[in-house]
Amino acid sequence: MEIQDYIHLYPTISAIHRGEAVPMTKVVGKEVEPKPEHYDYLERNNIPRYGTKYYIYVNRPSDLLRSFVKTDAASIFIPQIQFEHPAGIGRQATVEQLLDEISDSLEASAQFITAGPAHTQLHKTMDDLCSLKTGNIPFTVIINDPTSGSEVEEYLSDSITGKISQIRTVQTWDQLEEFDLLPEKQAREDIDIELNRVLSLIQSANRIVGLTGAGISTESGIPAYRNLEGDGIWNVFSVQDDEIHNFLSNEQSRINHWKMKRKLHDFIIKAKPNNAHIFFKHMHDMGKLSCLITQNIDGLHEVAGVPKEKIIEIHGNTNVAACMNKPCDFSTETWKVYKDMDEKETQVPTCPLCGGLLHVTTISCMFYFYFYFKK
């Protein structure tokens, strides 16, 4: 649908469409603090019926220290180098940290791109990015957030002179649906239409690929990592202790990491597959399921009856622990690790063969193996 099909629903959208001025949301001062809803917009219960674009202007090196928090629904665009950082991950960072992250990402990508126009363009972007990182070339960081949940630090010190501004944007019809902002009657009609459409697609399809995430696990009683109600993993434990560099360098982070994994394991062993898991089992029984790609680390799809060879666990699996001291190839079931941990949980599990650190075979461990031992 076009904008004229729904501007009458919301005064703010109608005002934007007519070109009228609308009040801006306040840009916070001093510090910006990340909240659970920054990492998962589904945790928010008050998404406004408009989006916001935030403009951060960098004029000199000290402006690189400006901090911001972007939601997982927000994308970032730097027009001077024509680079877009897509939505998908919420995070807090300074402009300088953002540029470092982009630089690392491009450098990692470069080794997989063979000589040609794409390779040349990538290296040009990397060179341009290096120039921006000096802070001596003016540039703009644009945060485009359809949920208006991102925040930008207004002041840090007198040395930051770059301006910041923001404008409201119109959400698309798909975004209004995604954020549950349509009128109830319209939303209900859309759901009925979509359900019938999905049913028709399933009936006519010969090959189906499933994509699943945390919402399926929470229905089985396994807490999400982020939850506005306060029972999420990151509401109880620190996300920093689960980051691989902290795990490797800090004993207390390793202790806290294993406490968190043990707590999560207690939920997983009690959980049973729910109707969503059974749905994919039925798709397999019907001969329609080609593969099932999941972010979940609990193994419940396999418990439900989907064959292991059809499941791609892109975030790994928490049911196995492996030695991080390669070339040692020791691995074991995690329940055995928890059984051997002392009552006070102050002993970090180590490999019985070489004494190396043990880590569950989830995504951070997988990336560690890939980047450090791929050769």
C-alpha positions in Angstrom: 0.0 0.0 0.0 1.0 3.6 -0.6 1.2 6.2 2.1 -2.1 7.8 1.1 -3.8 4.5 2.0 -3.1 4.9 5.6 -2.1 8.5 6.5 -5.6 9.1 7.8 -5.1 6.6 10.6 -2.5 8.6 12.5 -2.3 12.4 13.0 1.5 12.4 13.2 1.9 10.5 9.9 -0.7 12.7 8.3 1.1 15.8 9.5 4.4 14.6 8.0 2.7 13.8 4.7 1.3 17.3 4.6 4.8 18.7 5.3 3.7 20.2 8.7 6.2 20.5 11.6 5.9 17.8 14.3 7.5 17.9 17.7 10.9 16.1 17.9 11.7 13.5 20.4 14.3 14.7 22.9 18.0 13.8 22.4 19.4 12.7 25.7 22.3 14.5 27.3 25.4 13.2 29.1 25.3 9.4 29.0 23.3 6.9 27.0 22.6 3.6 28.7 21.6 0.5 26.8 18.4 -1.2 27.8 16.9 -4.7 26.9 14.6 -3.1 24.3 17.7 -1.7 22.5 18.8 -5.3 21.8 15.3 -6.6 20.9 12.7 -4.2 19.8 10.0 -6.8 20.6 10.6 -6.0 24.3 9.2 -2.6 23.8 5.5 -2.0 24.5 5.3 1.6 23.4 6.7 1.9 19.9 5.5 5.2 18.4 3.8 5.4 15.0 6.7 7.1 13.4 10.4 6.4 12.8 13.4 8.7 13.5 16.6 9.5 11.6 19.4 10.7 13.8 22.3 12.6 12.2 25.7 12.7 13.9 28.1 15.2 12.3 31.8 14.6 12.7 34.0 17.7 12.1 37.2 16.9 14.1 38.9 14.0 15.9 37.2 14.7 19.3 33.8 14.2 17.7 34.6 10.6 17.2 34.0 10.1 20.9 30.3 10.8 20.7 28.3 7.9 22.0 25.1 6.4 20.8 22.8 3.4 21.4 21.1 1.9 18.3 18.2 -0.6 18.5 18.3 -3.9 16.6 15.7 -2.4 14.2 18.0 0.5 13.2 20.4 0.7 10.3 23.4 3.0 10.0 24.5 4.8 6.8 27.6 6.8 6.2 27.0 8.7 2.9 30.6 9.8 2.4 31.7 6.3 1.8 28.3 4.9 0.7 28.4 2.3 3.4 25.3 0.9 5.1 25.4 -1.2 8.3 22.1 -3.1 8.2 19.7 -3.5 11.0 19.8 -6.7 13.2 22.1 -6.0 16.1 21.5 -3.5 18.9 24.6 -2.0 20.5 26.1 0.9 22.4 29.2 2.5 20.8 31.1 5.6 20.1 31.5 6.8 16.5 35.2 5.7 16.7 34.2 2.2 17.8 31.6 2.0 15.0 34.3 2.8 12.4 36.7 0.2 13.9 33.9 -2.4 13.8 33.2 -1.6 10.1 36.9 -1.7 9.3 37.3 -5.1 10.9 34.2 -6.4 9.1 35.5 -5.2 5.7 38.9 -6.6 6.4 37.5 -10.0 7.2 35.3 -9.9 4.1 38.3 -8.9 1.8 39.9 -12.3 2.1 36.9 -14.0 0.6 36.5 -11.7 -2.4 38.6 -12.5 -5.5 40.2 -9.9 -7.8 37.6 -7.9 -9.8 35.4 -4.8 -9.5 33.9 -5.9 -6.1 37.4 -6.4 -4.7 38.5 -2.9 -6.0 35.5 -1.2 -4.6 35.9 -2.9 -1.2 39.5 -1.7 -0.9 38.5 1.8 -1.9 35.9 1.8 0.8 38.5 0.6 3.3 40.9 3.3 2.3 38.2 6.0 2.5 37.2 4.6 5.9 40.8 4.9 7.1 40.7 8.6 6.2 37.4 9.1 8.2 39.0 7.4 11.2 41.4 10.3 11.5 38.5 12.6 12.3 40.1 15.3 10.0 37.6 14.7 7.2 34.0 15.8 7.9 31.4 13.1 7.6 28.0 12.1 8.8 26.6 9.0 10.6 22.9 8.5 9.9 21.0 6.2 12.2 17.7 5.2 10.6 15.4 3.7 13.3 11.8 2.9 12.4 11.0 2.3 16.1 12.5 5.7 17.3 14.2 3.8 20.1 17.8 4.7 19.4 19.5 7.4 21.4 22.4 9.8 20.8 24.6 11.5 23.4 24.1 15.2 23.2 27.1 16.3 25.2 30.3 14.6 26.4 32.7 17.5 26.8 33.4 21.0 25.4 35.7 19.4 22.9 32.8 17.8 20.9 31.7 20.4 18.5 29.9 18.3 15.9 26.2 18.9 15.7 23.5 16.3 16.0 19.9 16.5 14.6 17.0 14.3 14.0 13.9 14.1 11.8 10.8 11.9 11.9 10.1 9.4 9.2 7.1 7.6 8.0 6.9 3.9 8.7 6.0 1.6 5.8 2.9 -0.5 5.9 5.0 -3.6 6.5 6.7 -1.9 9.5 3.3 -0.9 11.0 2.4 -4.6 10.7 5.7 -5.8 12.2 5.5 -3.4 15.1 1.8 -4.2 15.8 0.7 -0.6 15.2 -2.2 -1.2 12.9 -5.8 -0.8 14.2 -7.0 -4.0 15.8 -9.6 -4.8 13.1 -7.1 -4.2 10.3 -4.5 -6.3 12.1 -6.9 -9.2 12.7 -7.9 -9.2 9.0 -4.3 -9.1 7.9 -3.4 -12.1 10.2 -6.3 -14.2 8.8 -5.2 -13.4 5.3 -1.6 -14.2 6.1 -2.5 -17.5 7.8 -4.5 -18.6 4.8 -1.7 -17.6 2.5 0.9 -19.6 4.6 -1.4 -22.7 4.6 -1.8 -22.5 0.8 2.0 -22.1 0.4 2.6 -25.2 2.6 0.1 -27.3 0.8 1.6 -26.4 -2.6 5.3 -26.5 -1.7 7.5 -29.5 -2.3 10.5 -28.2 -0.4 10.3 -26.1 2.8 13.2 -24.4 4.7 12.4 -23.5 8.3 13.9 -20.5 10.1 13.4 -20.3 13.9 14.6 -18.2 16.8 14.2 -17.6 20.5 10.4 -17.2 20.4 10.0 -20.9 20.0 12.3 -21.7 22.9 10.5 -19.3 25.3 7.2 -21.1 24.7 8.9 -24.2 26.1 9.9 -22.3 29.3 13.5 -21.5 28.3 14.1 -17.8 29.1 15.3 -15.5 26.3 18.6 -13.8 26.7 16.8 -10.4 26.7 13.4 -9.9 28.4 11.8 -6.7 29.5 10.0 -8.6 32.3 13.3 -9.1 34.1 13.8 -12.8 33.8 16.0 -12.8 30.7 19.5 -14.2 30.9 21.1 -10.7 30.6 18.9 -9.4 33.3 20.6 -11.8 35.7 24.0 -12.2 34.3 26.4 -9.8 32.5 26.7 -10.0 28.7 30.4 -9.1 29.0 31.1 -12.4 30.7 29.8 -14.2 27.7 32.1 -12.4 25.2 34.9 -14.6 24.1 37.7 -12.1 24.7 36.7 -11.7 28.3 36.2 -15.4 28.8 39.8 -16.0 27.6 41.4 -13.2 29.5 39.5 -13.0 32.8 39.1 -15.7 35.4 36.0 -14.2 37.0 34.4 -13.9 33.6 35.0 -17.6 33.1 33.4 -18.4 36.5 30.4 -16.2 35.8 30.1 -17.6 32.2 29.8 -21.2 33.5 27.4 -20.1 36.2 25.2 -18.7 33.5 25.5 -21.7 31.2 24.7 -24.0 34.2 21.6 -22.0 35.0 20.5 -22.1 31.3 21.1 -25.9 31.3 18.7 -26.3 34.2 15.9 -24.8 32.1 16.8 -26.7 29.0 16.8 -30.2 30.6 13.3 -29.5 31.9 11.9 -28.1 28.6 9.8 -30.1 26.2 9.1 -29.4 22.5 6.0 -27.3 22.0 3.6 -27.1 19.0 6.0 -25.0 17.0 8.6 -27.8 17.2 6.0 -30.4 16.4 5.0 -28.4 13.3 8.4 -28.8 11.8 8.3 -32.5 12.7 5.1 -32.8 10.7 6.7 -31.0 7.8 9.4 -33.6 7.9 6.9 -36.5 8.1 5.1 -35.0 5.0 8.4 -35.1 3.1 8.4 -31.3 2.6 11.2 -30.2 5.0 14.5 -29.7 3.3 16.3 -28.2 6.3 15.7 -26.3 9.5 17.9 -23.3 10.3 17.7 -22.3 13.9 19.4 -19.7 16.2 18.4 -21.8 19.2 21.0 -23.7 21.2 18.7 -26.0 23.1 18.4 -29.0 20.7 14.6 -29.2 21.1 14.0 -29.5 17.3 15.9 -32.8 17.4 14.1 -33.9 20.5 10.8 -33.2 18.7 11.8 -35.6 16.0 13.5 -33.6 13.2 16.5 -35.6 12.1 19.9 -34.1 13.1 21.2 -34.0 9.6 18.3 -31.6 8.6 19.1 -29.1 11.4 21.5 -26.3 10.9 22.3 -24.7 14.3 23.9 -21.4 13.3 24.5 -20.4 16.9 25.8 -23.8 17.9 24.6 -26.1 20.7 24.9 -25.8 24.4 24.7 -29.5 25.0 28.4 -30.1 24.1 31.6 -28.6 25.5 34.9 -28.6 23.7 38.5 -27.9 24.5 39.7 -24.5 23.2 43.3 -25.6 23.2 43.8 -26.8 19.6 44.9 -29.2 18.2 43.3 -31.1 21.2 40.0 -32.4 20.0 38.4 -33.3 23.4 34.7 -32.8 23.7 32.1 -34.0 26.1 28.4 -33.6 27.0 27.9 -30.5 29.1 25.9 -32.4 31.8 29.0 -34.2 32.6 30.9 -30.9 33.0 28.2 -29.5 35.4 28.3 -32.8 37.4 32.0 -32.3 38.0 31.8 -28.6 39.0 32.1 -27.9 42.7 29.1 -26.8 44.7 30.3 -23.1 45.0 30.8 -22.9 41.2 34.2 -21.3 41.6 36.1 -23.8 39.6 36.4 -23.3 35.9 36.1 -26.6 33.9 39.2 -27.6 32.1 40.2 -30.3 29.6 41.1 -33.7 31.3 43.6 -34.4 28.4 45.6 -31.2 28.1 44.3 -28.8 30.8 42.9 -26.3 28.3 39.8 -24.3 28.8 36.4 -25.9 28.1 33.7 -23.9 26.4 30.2 -24.9 25.2 30.1 -25.2 21.4 28.0 -22.1 20.8 28.7 -19.3 18.3 31.5 -17.4 20.2 33.5 -20.6 20.5 32.8 -21.5 16.9 34.1 -18.2 15.7 37.2 -18.5 17.9 38.0 -21.8 16.3 37.5 -20.4 12.8 39.5 -17.2 13.1 42.3 -18.5 15.2 42.8 -22.0 13.8 41.4 -21.9 10.2 44.9 -22.4 8.8 
